[in-house]
């Protein structure tokens, strides 16, 4: 399973940190679809931005909080929703039938929505020169695939993303030669659906394709371990967050 609706990122707000600003925004994809999103920025702006790709539930509190945590650390962040084509841009309640809507998403639609988020971060409203993708579960998979989408991404981080075929469409392993690294994969060792052999095949495919990458497996951690409620996995969550921040810093070009 992915996150529950009461999940919270296992990242404490920075006490006394730099002020941030945030707002709900509506993006527009190339096909004219209006896409709900949440944007957060350091008050003094940022030259580096992060597109946050949620899990299968789309945009909800967890990802808004995550965008704020990025902004507190000096990054602009925009988390977007997948369901503009089928559910519009209005706020939703906890009973939203997300499975019905995620089944109607397409790789092409998601790529267009990623591009809208990237363009927003690079626009005068965002002010970013460098943009990364960071995704979770369904979003982890699509963050990696986004590096093949000619968006000019500086890299992609995926938390427990699936690597194989989905609904008859090839996944990151099969498309490894198309991906533009660097790639960071933060996988759960006790994942019922993403097995060790899947991670090994993804790692090998990226290596064979010459794609710069790091694949980390947290032994014993369940799918969606990156959650403040999972106190038993606080150490793994802290390590994954530090690796994410280090990845962004390491792959940001000098000013």
C-alpha positions as CSV (number, residue, x, y, z in Angstrom):
1,X,0.0,0.0,0.0
2,X,1.0,3.6,-0.3
3,X,0.6,6.4,2.2
4,X,-2.5,6.8,4.3
5,X,-4.2,10.2,4.1
6,X,-3.1,11.1,7.6
7,X,0.6,10.4,6.7
8,X,3.2,13.1,7.4
9,X,6.7,13.3,6.0
10,X,9.3,12.2,8.6
11,X,11.1,15.5,8.3
12,X,10.8,18.0,11.1
13,X,10.3,21.7,10.2
14,X,13.4,23.7,10.7
15,X,13.1,25.7,13.9
16,X,13.9,29.3,13.2
17,X,14.7,28.5,9.6
18,X,14.3,30.8,6.7
19,X,10.7,31.9,6.0
20,X,8.9,30.3,3.1
21,X,5.8,31.2,1.1
22,X,3.3,28.7,-0.4
23,X,0.2,28.7,-2.5
24,X,-2.2,26.5,-4.4
25,X,-1.6,27.0,-8.1
26,X,-3.2,25.7,-11.3
27,X,-0.9,24.6,-14.1
28,X,-1.8,24.1,-17.7
29,X,-0.5,21.1,-19.7
30,X,0.2,21.2,-23.4
31,X,-3.1,19.6,-24.2
32,X,-4.9,22.4,-22.3
33,X,-5.6,20.3,-19.1
34,X,-5.7,22.3,-15.9
35,X,-3.6,20.6,-13.2
36,X,-3.9,21.3,-9.5
37,X,-0.6,21.9,-7.8
38,X,0.9,23.2,-4.6
39,X,4.0,25.4,-4.7
40,X,6.4,26.4,-1.9
41,X,9.4,28.8,-2.1
42,X,12.0,30.2,0.1
43,X,11.1,33.8,0.7
44,X,14.2,35.1,-1.0
45,X,13.7,32.8,-4.0
46,X,15.6,29.8,-5.3
47,X,17.7,28.9,-8.3
48,X,17.0,25.2,-7.9
49,X,13.6,23.6,-8.0
50,X,12.0,20.2,-7.4
51,X,9.0,18.7,-9.1
52,X,7.3,16.4,-6.6
53,X,5.5,13.4,-8.1
54,X,3.0,12.0,-5.5
55,X,1.9,8.4,-5.0
56,X,-1.2,6.9,-6.6
57,X,-3.5,9.1,-4.4
58,X,-2.3,12.2,-6.2
59,X,-1.9,15.6,-4.5
60,X,-2.8,15.6,-0.8
61,X,-1.4,16.9,2.5
62,X,1.7,14.7,2.7
63,X,3.1,16.2,-0.5
64,X,2.2,19.8,0.4
65,X,4.1,19.3,3.6
66,X,7.0,17.8,1.7
67,X,7.1,20.8,-0.6
68,X,7.4,23.0,2.4
69,X,10.3,21.0,3.8
70,X,12.1,21.4,0.5
71,X,11.5,25.2,0.6
72,X,12.8,25.4,4.2
73,X,16.1,24.0,2.9
74,X,16.4,26.5,0.0
75,X,14.7,24.7,-2.8
76,X,11.6,25.8,-4.7
77,X,9.1,22.9,-5.0
78,X,5.9,22.2,-6.8
79,X,3.8,19.1,-6.1
80,X,1.2,18.4,-8.8
81,X,-1.9,16.2,-9.1
82,X,-2.3,13.5,-11.8
83,X,-6.1,13.7,-12.2
84,X,-6.8,17.0,-13.9
85,X,-8.2,15.2,-17.0
86,X,-10.7,13.1,-15.0
87,X,-11.3,14.9,-11.7
88,X,-10.6,18.6,-12.3
89,X,-8.7,20.8,-10.0
90,X,-11.0,21.1,-7.0
91,X,-10.0,20.0,-3.5
92,X,-11.1,16.4,-2.7
93,X,-12.3,14.7,0.4
94,X,-10.9,11.4,1.9
95,X,-13.4,9.3,0.0
96,X,-12.0,10.2,-3.4
97,X,-11.9,7.0,-5.5
98,X,-8.3,7.5,-6.6
99,X,-7.9,4.0,-8.0
100,X,-10.6,4.7,-10.6
101,X,-8.7,7.8,-11.7
102,X,-5.1,6.5,-11.6
103,X,-6.3,3.7,-13.9
104,X,-7.1,6.4,-16.5
105,X,-3.8,8.1,-16.4
106,X,-1.4,7.7,-19.3
107,X,2.4,8.0,-19.6
108,X,1.8,10.8,-22.2
109,X,-0.5,12.7,-19.9
110,X,1.9,12.5,-16.9
111,X,4.8,13.6,-19.1
112,X,2.8,16.7,-20.1
113,X,2.0,17.4,-16.5
114,X,5.6,17.0,-15.5
115,X,6.5,19.5,-18.3
116,X,4.0,22.0,-17.0
117,X,5.5,21.8,-13.5
118,X,9.0,22.1,-14.9
119,X,8.0,25.1,-17.0
120,X,6.4,26.7,-14.0
121,X,9.5,26.4,-11.9
122,X,11.6,27.9,-14.8
123,X,9.1,30.7,-15.4
124,X,9.4,34.1,-13.7
125,X,7.0,32.8,-11.1
126,X,9.5,30.1,-10.1
127,X,12.8,31.7,-11.0
128,X,14.7,28.4,-11.1
129,X,17.6,27.5,-13.4
130,X,18.0,23.9,-12.4
131,X,15.1,21.4,-11.9
132,X,15.0,17.9,-10.4
133,X,12.2,15.4,-10.1
134,X,11.5,13.5,-6.8
135,X,8.7,10.9,-6.7
136,X,7.1,8.3,-4.5
137,X,5.7,4.9,-5.5
138,X,3.8,5.6,-8.7
139,X,5.6,8.9,-8.7
140,X,9.0,7.4,-8.2
141,X,8.6,5.3,-11.3
142,X,7.4,8.4,-13.2
143,X,10.2,10.6,-11.9
144,X,12.7,8.2,-13.4
145,X,10.8,8.0,-16.6
146,X,10.6,11.8,-16.8
147,X,14.3,11.9,-17.4
148,X,13.6,10.5,-20.8
149,X,11.0,13.2,-21.6
150,X,13.3,15.9,-22.8
151,X,12.5,18.2,-19.9
152,X,16.1,19.1,-19.2
153,X,16.0,17.6,-15.7
154,X,19.2,17.7,-13.7
155,X,18.3,14.3,-12.2
156,X,15.6,12.2,-10.6
157,X,15.0,10.6,-7.2
158,X,12.5,7.8,-6.8
159,X,11.3,6.3,-3.5
160,X,10.1,2.7,-3.8
161,X,9.2,3.1,-7.5
162,X,8.2,0.2,-9.6
163,X,10.7,-0.7,-12.3
164,X,8.8,-3.1,-14.6
165,X,6.0,-3.1,-17.1
166,X,2.7,-1.4,-16.1
167,X,-0.6,-1.9,-18.0
168,X,1.4,-3.2,-21.0
169,X,3.7,-0.2,-21.1
170,X,7.5,-0.6,-20.5
171,X,8.9,0.6,-17.3
172,X,12.2,2.1,-16.2
173,X,14.2,-1.1,-16.6
174,X,13.1,-1.7,-20.2
175,X,13.6,2.0,-21.0
176,X,17.0,2.3,-19.1
177,X,18.8,3.3,-22.3
178,X,16.4,6.3,-22.7
179,X,16.9,7.6,-19.2
180,X,19.1,10.7,-18.7
181,X,20.8,10.3,-15.4
182,X,21.7,10.8,-12.7
183,X,19.2,8.5,-11.0
184,X,18.8,7.8,-7.3
185,X,16.6,4.9,-6.4
186,X,15.6,4.5,-2.7
187,X,13.9,1.1,-2.5
188,X,12.2,-0.8,0.4
189,X,13.8,-4.2,1.2
190,X,10.5,-5.7,2.4
191,X,8.3,-4.6,-0.5
192,X,5.7,-7.2,-1.5
193,X,5.6,-6.0,-5.1
194,X,9.1,-4.6,-5.9
195,X,11.3,-7.6,-5.3
196,X,15.1,-8.0,-5.0
197,X,15.3,-9.3,-8.5
198,X,13.4,-6.3,-9.8
199,X,15.9,-3.9,-8.2
200,X,18.8,-6.0,-9.4
201,X,17.5,-5.9,-13.0
202,X,17.0,-2.1,-12.8
203,X,20.5,-1.6,-11.5
204,X,22.0,-3.9,-14.1
205,X,20.0,-2.2,-16.9
206,X,21.2,1.3,-15.9
207,X,24.7,0.1,-15.6
208,X,24.6,-1.5,-19.1
209,X,23.1,1.7,-20.5
210,X,25.8,3.8,-18.9
211,X,23.3,5.9,-16.9
212,X,24.8,7.3,-13.7
213,X,22.9,6.0,-10.8
214,X,22.8,4.8,-7.2
215,X,20.3,2.2,-6.0
216,X,19.9,1.8,-2.2
217,X,17.8,-0.9,-0.6
218,X,16.7,-0.5,3.0
219,X,16.6,-4.0,4.3
220,X,13.5,-4.9,6.2
221,X,11.7,-1.6,5.4
222,X,8.2,-1.8,4.0
223,X,6.8,0.0,1.0
224,X,6.1,3.6,1.9
225,X,8.4,3.5,5.0
226,X,9.1,7.2,4.5
227,X,6.3,8.2,7.0
228,X,6.5,9.8,10.4
229,X,4.1,7.2,11.8
230,X,6.6,4.5,11.0
231,X,8.8,5.1,14.0
232,X,10.6,1.8,13.6
233,X,12.0,3.1,10.3
234,X,13.0,6.5,11.4
235,X,16.7,5.8,10.8
236,X,16.0,4.6,7.2
237,X,13.8,7.6,6.6
238,X,16.5,10.0,7.9
239,X,19.1,8.4,5.7
240,X,16.8,8.5,2.6
241,X,16.2,12.2,3.2
242,X,19.9,13.0,3.6
243,X,20.7,11.1,0.5
244,X,18.0,13.1,-1.4
245,X,19.4,16.4,-0.3
246,X,23.0,15.3,-1.0
247,X,21.9,14.2,-4.5
248,X,20.4,17.6,-5.2
249,X,23.4,19.4,-4.0
250,X,25.9,17.2,-5.8
251,X,24.2,17.5,-9.1
252,X,23.3,21.2,-9.1
253,X,25.7,23.1,-11.4
254,X,27.8,25.8,-9.9
255,X,26.2,29.3,-10.0
